[in-house]
């Protein structure tokens, strides 16, 4: 199961997302289109966290680039804008789950299937927790 953190500007939120995914055993953290403090200070901190856990970090300029490199079987865009809830049978090791720092734009929505993790309104960090708790193996 691939987790991608896309379009984050907040250093703190990006670091929390990475810490959470690492705590659940993710060995690859993917960050695409980090901006602002997330790019300036968040990426170095996340890099250190990943290194300390013996994992890998992939940083890309865009979501398209991340998907091109990773080549996931399916892509799920996790957002409260979705009308359909993520179903357990959709989760697989070959799938990528994209969490957004800001809502996806139309171009990004075309890159995968929009899904939400209930209840709507949760923070992105809580959504990552629920993905691993409810849906992983």
C-alpha positions as CSV (number, residue, x, y, z in Angstrom):
1,X,0.0,0.0,0.0
2,X,1.5,3.3,-1.2
3,X,0.8,6.5,0.7
4,X,1.4,9.8,-1.1
5,X,1.3,13.2,0.6
6,X,0.5,15.8,-2.0
7,X,0.4,19.5,-2.0
8,X,1.2,20.2,1.6
9,X,2.4,23.7,2.7
10,X,2.4,23.1,6.4
11,X,5.7,21.7,7.8
12,X,3.9,20.4,11.0
13,X,1.2,18.6,9.1
14,X,3.6,17.0,6.7
15,X,5.8,15.8,9.6
16,X,2.7,14.4,11.4
17,X,1.6,12.5,8.3
18,X,5.0,11.0,7.8
19,X,5.4,10.0,11.5
20,X,1.9,8.4,11.4
21,X,2.6,6.4,8.3
22,X,6.0,5.3,9.7
23,X,4.5,4.3,13.0
24,X,2.2,1.9,11.0
25,X,5.1,0.3,9.3
26,X,5.3,2.1,6.0
27,X,8.8,1.8,4.6
28,X,8.3,4.4,1.7
29,X,7.1,7.9,2.2
30,X,6.2,9.8,-0.9
31,X,5.8,13.6,-0.9
32,X,4.7,15.4,-4.1
33,X,4.5,19.1,-4.7
34,X,5.5,20.3,-1.2
35,X,5.4,24.1,-0.9
36,X,6.2,26.7,1.6
37,X,7.5,25.6,5.0
38,X,6.7,21.9,4.1
39,X,9.3,22.1,1.3
40,X,11.8,24.2,3.2
41,X,11.8,22.6,6.6
42,X,9.4,19.7,6.4
43,X,11.2,17.7,3.8
44,X,14.6,17.7,5.7
45,X,12.8,16.6,8.9
46,X,10.8,13.9,7.2
47,X,14.0,12.7,5.5
48,X,15.7,12.3,8.9
49,X,12.6,10.5,10.3
50,X,12.6,8.1,7.4
51,X,16.3,7.5,7.6
52,X,16.1,6.7,11.3
53,X,13.4,4.1,10.6
54,X,15.4,2.5,7.7
55,X,12.9,3.5,5.1
56,X,12.9,5.4,1.8
57,X,11.8,8.8,0.9
58,X,10.6,9.9,-2.6
59,X,10.1,13.6,-3.3
60,X,8.6,14.6,-6.6
61,X,7.6,17.9,-8.3
62,X,4.1,16.7,-9.1
63,X,1.5,14.0,-8.4
64,X,1.8,12.9,-12.0
65,X,5.5,12.4,-11.6
66,X,5.0,10.3,-8.4
67,X,2.5,8.1,-10.1
68,X,4.7,7.7,-13.2
69,X,7.6,6.6,-11.0
70,X,5.6,4.3,-8.7
71,X,3.3,2.8,-11.3
72,X,0.5,1.7,-8.9
73,X,-2.2,-0.6,-10.1
74,X,-4.9,1.7,-8.8
75,X,-4.9,5.3,-7.4
76,X,-7.4,6.5,-4.8
77,X,-7.6,10.2,-4.0
78,X,-8.7,10.6,-0.4
79,X,-10.8,13.7,0.0
80,X,-14.0,14.8,1.7
81,X,-15.1,16.1,-1.7
82,X,-15.7,12.4,-2.8
83,X,-19.2,11.0,-2.9
84,X,-18.1,7.4,-2.5
85,X,-16.5,5.9,0.7
86,X,-13.4,3.8,0.4
87,X,-14.3,0.1,0.5
88,X,-12.1,-2.6,2.1
89,X,-12.0,-4.6,-1.1
90,X,-10.4,-1.7,-2.9
91,X,-7.3,-1.6,-0.7
92,X,-4.4,-3.7,-2.0
93,X,-0.6,-3.6,-1.7
94,X,-0.4,-2.4,-5.4
95,X,-2.7,0.6,-4.8
96,X,-1.7,4.2,-4.1
97,X,-3.6,6.4,-1.6
98,X,-3.1,10.1,-2.1
99,X,-3.8,12.5,0.8
100,X,-4.0,16.2,0.1
101,X,-2.8,19.2,2.0
102,X,-5.2,21.2,-0.1
103,X,-8.2,20.1,-2.0
104,X,-7.4,18.5,-5.4
105,X,-7.8,20.5,-8.6
106,X,-9.8,19.1,-11.6
107,X,-6.6,17.9,-13.3
108,X,-5.6,15.9,-10.2
109,X,-9.1,14.4,-9.8
110,X,-8.6,12.8,-13.2
111,X,-5.6,10.8,-11.9
112,X,-7.6,8.4,-9.8
113,X,-10.8,7.5,-8.0
114,X,-12.1,9.9,-5.5
115,X,-12.9,8.3,-2.1
116,X,-13.5,9.5,1.4
117,X,-12.8,7.8,4.7
118,X,-15.7,8.3,7.1
119,X,-16.6,10.2,9.0
120,X,-16.0,13.2,6.8
121,X,-14.3,16.2,8.3
122,X,-11.4,14.2,9.9
123,X,-7.9,15.6,9.7
124,X,-5.6,14.1,7.1
125,X,-3.5,12.5,10.0
126,X,-6.7,10.8,11.3
127,X,-7.5,9.6,7.8
128,X,-4.1,7.9,7.5
129,X,-4.7,6.2,10.9
130,X,-8.1,4.9,9.8
131,X,-6.7,3.7,6.4
132,X,-4.2,1.5,8.3
133,X,-6.5,0.5,11.1
134,X,-9.6,-0.3,9.1
135,X,-8.4,-1.4,5.7
136,X,-4.8,-2.8,5.9
137,X,-4.6,-6.6,5.9
